[in-house]
């Protein structure tokens, strides 16, 4: 899976907003980011919140458009993935993600 890295204000702001169809075989790592919104999104995604050591601190399955995830205080970055990825790879809190 290809992971893009959003580190600038504009790349974090844009995120996946302008994608017209669901992502496939790609993800977006947003650093520094501990909460997200799904305003104007057109498809659901899976979200993995990571601390500075890339340890999973929270997972959100199938987050639908027009939803918000409140700040996850122990999170440093957010990994946005195609819906179904968390279940497919059995990603759980406490796992380490090698990016």
Secondary structure, DSSP 8 states (H G I E B T S, - for coil): -EEEEE-SHHHHHHTTTT-SS---SEEEEEES-S-EE-TT--S-EEEEEE-TT-BEEEEEEEE-TT-EE---TT-SEEEEEETTHHHHHT--TT-B---
